[in-house]
């Protein structure tokens, strides 16, 4: 006889950002009853369990899983704008991340994914760290065509954030020696690229801080921003591409070249001392006047996961898909969609063909460009 795992009830409630009182009210029970369910003192009757599963959008079998969900500890996570997050939002985000860890585990059991190739650059200042990482990865000073593809090719697991966590820009963490980055897909594509580079900065410069629970402060975030700016717009490239006049018209060309926002370009030129404070202030005023701080002009196409696309393509060739992943993990397909950039059955990236292995027991190795 399978027994209900009370920790799964707590996990599902937190995932939906509900307090005990809120969930109890929806279920038509007392808060004390729900408290007893979550401590294991009592168990819900079949009717209450069915209602709970429907309200929380988790299959009933999820509550009977013996193995607890992975735990993402707060000290091991780097959040952007942490001070603006409520505890409910924070722990909802942790639970979404925990589901992603299970999805990644499911994928790794069936596919050979790239191993992490991240050096420890914690002893370097942001500018030097960005230049060093570019050199190690053989990127030179060229623009980065796709940040997510680059991160995945270096063994970083990249997932999207769910709708419930829309206030979260991005976050990263290490789990069992693997680096993870989570990106908000509601933001602009340009903002998403910068967020990805920002989190990369944390992964290569703040490993000790994240692993030992040290304080994450504003200075740490400022340095991650500086790393992202230098990584996406190398100093040599910025110097070589100074516009004849610092106007929106000229910056638009550079925006498409580097794949960053107008605000980020203006700030980068200013931080390197290549534009006067007077010109910089006027440029910022003009950008704000046109509404380009919140609505990026001539927006880029949003980047998405190459790795997850290839995984889903191969599964599709086997007449499988998200449903099989969800059923295997006892979660809803909505969770899979939220974490995988809402990917539909897409054509393979960049025209590279995928050869489905003849022996299904073998784990195919995914080649990422």
VOGU-3710 file (C-alpha; in Angstrom, 3 decimals, decimal comma):
1> xxxxxxxxxx> 0,000/0,000/0,000  1,500/3,306/-1,057  1,564/6,065/1,523  1,207/9,783/0,945  4,457/11,732/1,231  3,526/14,854/3,245  6,513/16,778/1,870  4,997/16,553/-1,596  1,881/18,360/-0,372  4,007/21,210/0,961
11> xxxxxxxxxx> 6,029/21,307/-2,245  2,941/21,529/-4,467  1,373/24,246/-2,310  4,548/26,342/-2,337  4,882/25,819/-6,086  1,480/27,487/-6,528  2,370/30,338/-4,125  -0,430/29,494/-1,709  -0,351/29,858/2,040  -1,733/27,068/4,206
21> xxxxxxxxxx> -4,730/29,232/5,010  -5,437/29,913/1,331  -5,220/26,278/0,302  -7,279/25,139/3,296  -10,028/27,604/2,350  -10,049/26,361/-1,257  -10,293/22,772/-0,029  -13,028/23,577/2,486  -10,986/22,328/5,447  -9,364/23,961/8,454
31> xxxxxxxxxx> -5,811/25,257/8,476  -5,097/22,783/11,284  -6,180/19,900/9,048  -3,848/21,040/6,279  -1,055/21,473/8,805  -1,580/17,869/9,875  -1,450/16,726/6,245  1,878/18,490/5,713  3,431/17,103/8,891  2,154/13,587/8,237
41> xxxxxxxxxx> 0,064/13,513/11,402  -2,995/12,658/9,306  -3,652/11,976/5,646  -6,318/13,481/3,398  -9,225/11,271/2,430  -9,484/10,278/-1,261  -12,006/13,020/-2,051  -9,870/15,756/-0,475  -6,727/14,438/-2,163  -8,443/14,485/-5,570
51> xxxxxxxxxx> -9,602/18,058/-4,984  -6,107/19,066/-3,836  -4,483/17,546/-6,900  -6,870/19,413/-9,198  -6,412/22,745/-7,394  -2,624/22,492/-7,394  -2,413/21,001/-10,912  -0,354/17,993/-9,860  -1,287/14,369/-10,692  -2,431/12,455/-7,619
61> xxxxxxxxxx> 0,502/10,059/-7,939  2,855/12,996/-7,277  1,779/12,944/-3,628  2,738/9,275/-3,287  6,331/9,605/-4,512  8,781/8,191/-1,976  11,687/10,310/-3,157  11,483/13,942/-2,090  11,957/16,675/-4,669  15,477/18,124/-4,964
71> xxxxxxxxxx> 16,157/21,006/-2,608  17,616/24,230/-3,935  19,108/26,044/-0,976  18,841/29,803/-0,837  22,542/30,358/-0,178  23,433/28,426/-3,344  21,346/30,656/-5,625  22,140/33,993/-7,214  19,031/36,071/-7,875  18,747/39,352/-9,685
81> xxxxxxxxxx> 16,734/41,935/-7,690  16,585/39,663/-4,643  15,526/42,552/-2,395  12,280/42,969/-4,358  11,226/39,346/-3,956  8,702/38,135/-1,426  9,377/34,876/0,379  6,411/33,304/-1,436  7,907/34,256/-4,804  11,355/33,100/-3,777
91> xxxxxxxxxx> 10,254/29,647/-2,678  7,898/29,283/-5,637  10,921/29,925/-7,850  12,984/27,360/-5,924  10,266/24,767/-6,468  10,127/25,509/-10,207  13,902/25,075/-10,288  13,614/21,778/-8,415  11,278/20,444/-11,091  13,809/21,524/-13,725
101> xxxxxxxxxx> 16,472/19,515/-11,890  14,253/16,438/-12,159  13,617/17,118/-15,864  17,361/17,458/-16,433  17,955/14,192/-14,584  15,374/12,486/-16,803  17,087/13,822/-19,925  20,583/12,876/-18,745  19,470/9,303/-18,167  18,594/9,091/-21,857
111> xxxxxxxxxx> 21,031/11,448/-23,612  24,725/12,248/-23,359  24,837/15,976/-22,676  27,895/18,257/-22,806  29,952/18,364/-19,606  30,495/21,658/-17,833  33,557/23,626/-18,959  33,607/26,558/-16,558  36,883/27,930/-15,191  37,087/29,591/-11,785
121> xxxxxxxxxx> 37,725/33,265/-12,489  36,923/34,551/-9,011  40,357/36,170/-8,673  39,808/38,406/-11,708  37,965/41,706/-12,036  34,848/41,584/-14,261  36,492/43,108/-17,340  39,481/40,780/-17,191  37,326/37,769/-16,335  35,123/38,354/-19,383
131> xxxxxxxxxx> 38,139/38,726/-21,680  39,761/35,615/-20,182  36,651/33,487/-20,625  36,305/34,639/-24,225  39,922/33,645/-24,810  39,485/30,231/-23,148  36,365/29,554/-25,197  37,984/30,804/-28,408  35,438/33,546/-29,016  37,855/36,345/-29,876
141> xxxxxxxxxx> 36,135/39,719/-30,006  33,314/38,695/-32,323  29,648/39,176/-31,381  27,968/36,168/-29,793  25,228/34,955/-32,176  23,220/33,100/-29,519  23,914/33,173/-25,777  21,756/30,192/-24,872  23,384/27,993/-27,511  26,820/29,030/-26,260
151> xxxxxxxxxx> 25,978/28,286/-22,626  24,512/24,887/-23,474  27,550/23,952/-25,563  29,682/24,569/-22,447  27,616/22,250/-20,275  25,347/24,818/-18,642  21,732/23,671/-18,366  19,386/26,486/-19,380  15,674/26,497/-18,553  12,939/29,102/-18,799
161> xxxxxxxxxx> 11,010/30,448/-15,839  7,316/29,796/-15,369  4,574/32,404/-15,561  4,161/32,313/-11,791  7,689/33,667/-11,411  7,409/36,555/-13,866  8,835/39,017/-11,324  12,125/37,099/-11,368  14,529/38,266/-14,083  16,872/35,289/-13,874
171> xxxxxxxxxx> 18,820/33,154/-11,442  21,570/30,574/-11,447  22,753/27,796/-9,186  25,060/24,809/-8,982  23,519/21,425/-8,214  25,543/18,233/-7,848  28,405/19,827/-9,744  26,267/21,020/-12,648  25,586/24,697/-13,445  22,018/25,825/-14,129
181> xxxxxxxxxx> 20,648/29,115/-15,454  16,973/30,063/-15,446  15,750/32,886/-17,689  12,553/34,903/-17,773  11,083/34,784/-21,281  8,677/37,682/-20,692  11,521/40,198/-20,904  12,866/41,394/-24,256  15,248/39,174/-26,197  18,021/41,726/-25,679
191> xxxxxxxxxx> 17,387/41,744/-21,941  17,392/37,947/-21,905  20,842/37,837/-23,513  22,186/40,256/-20,927  20,587/38,270/-18,103  22,206/35,087/-19,442  25,627/36,757/-19,505  24,999/38,205/-16,032  24,285/34,747/-14,594  27,321/33,343/-16,407
201> xxxxxxxxxx> 29,357/35,947/-14,553  28,076/34,588/-11,250  28,862/31,006/-12,248  32,506/31,721/-13,088  33,253/34,446/-10,503  31,078/33,695/-7,460  31,376/29,926/-7,062  32,850/30,148/-3,542  30,201/32,632/-2,430  27,359/30,455/-3,695
211> xxxxxxxxxx> 28,771/27,215/-2,289  29,520/28,595/1,174  26,427/30,676/1,758  28,156/34,048/1,818  26,126/37,238/1,503  24,954/38,264/-1,954  25,089/42,023/-2,019  24,575/44,890/-4,468  28,285/44,949/-5,269  28,171/41,323/-6,381
221> xxxxxxxxxx> 25,290/42,174/-8,716  27,084/45,257/-10,024  30,136/43,173/-10,874  27,995/40,548/-12,623  26,498/43,360/-14,723  29,988/44,620/-15,529  31,006/41,086/-16,561  27,941/40,726/-18,796  28,613/44,062/-20,461  32,251/43,185/-21,130
231> xxxxxxxxxx> 31,414/39,652/-22,276  28,790/40,745/-24,796  30,671/43,880/-25,899  34,452/43,290/-25,639  36,505/46,413/-25,028  38,486/46,033/-28,258  35,293/45,682/-30,282  33,644/48,665/-28,597  36,706/50,825/-29,179  36,874/49,795/-32,830
241> xxxxxxxxxx> 33,187/50,525/-33,371  32,880/54,013/-31,940  30,109/55,838/-33,827  30,810/59,173/-35,502  27,999/60,640/-33,396  26,325/59,317/-30,261  22,757/59,260/-31,511  20,063/56,610/-31,425  20,418/56,207/-35,189  24,042/55,111/-34,928
251> xxxxxxxxxx> 23,531/53,045/-31,778  20,782/51,079/-33,544  23,376/49,629/-35,903  25,505/48,515/-32,946  22,460/47,121/-31,178  21,941/44,640/-34,008  25,670/43,934/-34,186  26,120/43,004/-30,504  22,573/41,909/-29,727  22,073/44,120/-26,694
261> xxxxxxxxxx> 19,744/46,954/-25,734  20,321/50,606/-26,551  20,636/51,346/-22,839  23,346/48,696/-22,442  25,319/50,080/-25,390  25,181/53,639/-24,103  26,257/52,494/-20,653  29,148/50,457/-22,062  30,559/53,406/-24,008  30,218/55,563/-20,906
271> xxxxxxxxxx> 31,848/53,042/-18,579  34,872/52,885/-20,894  35,133/56,664/-20,999  34,472/56,815/-24,728  31,611/59,301/-24,489  31,424/62,526/-22,485  29,088/62,710/-19,501  27,118/65,452/-21,261  26,591/63,335/-24,388  25,783/60,294/-22,275
281> xxxxxxxxxx> 23,127/62,139/-20,267  21,539/63,522/-23,430  21,548/60,093/-25,012  19,852/58,558/-21,949  17,230/61,305/-22,014  16,509/60,680/-25,682  16,278/56,911/-25,154  13,812/57,451/-22,298  11,840/60,036/-24,293  11,215/57,491/-27,049
291> xxxxxxxxxx> 10,187/54,847/-24,504  13,125/52,632/-25,428  13,955/51,792/-21,814  10,905/49,573/-21,594  10,090/48,860/-25,251  13,145/47,923/-27,243  13,082/49,284/-30,832  13,483/46,807/-33,685  13,485/43,886/-31,240  15,556/40,786/-31,831
301> xxxxxxxxxx> 14,125/37,335/-32,258  13,998/35,674/-28,876  16,657/33,059/-28,219  15,610/29,604/-27,154  17,203/26,317/-26,161  18,979/24,297/-28,807  19,527/21,361/-26,474  15,889/21,035/-25,429  14,756/21,418/-29,043  16,998/18,546/-30,111
311> xxxxxxxxxx> 15,859/16,394/-27,200  12,205/16,991/-28,094  12,927/16,342/-31,779  14,457/12,962/-30,996  11,628/12,081/-28,639  9,151/13,053/-31,346  10,883/10,712/-33,784  10,216/7,970/-31,224  6,581/9,056/-30,931  7,248/10,475/-27,489
321> xxxxxxxxxx> 7,269/13,966/-26,047  6,464/16,121/-23,043  3,687/13,824/-21,924  6,126/10,963/-21,405  8,455/13,200/-19,397  5,564/14,506/-17,295  4,118/11,058/-16,640  7,520/9,675/-15,712  8,029/12,465/-13,159  4,384/12,558/-12,024
331> xxxxxxxxxx> 3,959/16,225/-12,910  1,755/18,076/-15,371  2,780/18,845/-18,931  2,236/22,506/-18,042  5,361/22,323/-15,891  7,382/20,895/-18,775  6,138/23,595/-21,147  6,963/26,361/-18,671  10,543/25,167/-18,242  11,276/24,425/-21,901
341> xxxxxxxxxx> 10,616/27,850/-23,445  7,094/26,753/-24,476  8,732/24,903/-27,375  6,479/23,254/-29,876  7,750/20,598/-32,249  10,419/22,761/-33,926  12,672/22,115/-36,885  16,223/21,302/-35,949  18,408/24,323/-35,254  20,585/25,712/-38,054
351> xxxxxxxxxx> 19,628/22,968/-40,468  21,798/20,333/-38,777  20,153/16,962/-39,073  19,582/14,649/-36,171  20,084/10,950/-36,675  17,940/8,930/-34,350  20,021/6,085/-32,870  19,154/2,649/-34,155  19,581/1,138/-30,721  17,094/2,836/-28,436
361> xxxxxxxxx> 18,970/1,663/-25,338  21,947/3,793/-26,268  22,030/7,353/-25,045  22,454/9,628/-28,076  25,102/12,295/-27,787  23,775/15,735/-28,626  26,034/17,886/-30,754  25,522/21,560/-30,015  26,829/24,295/-32,281
//
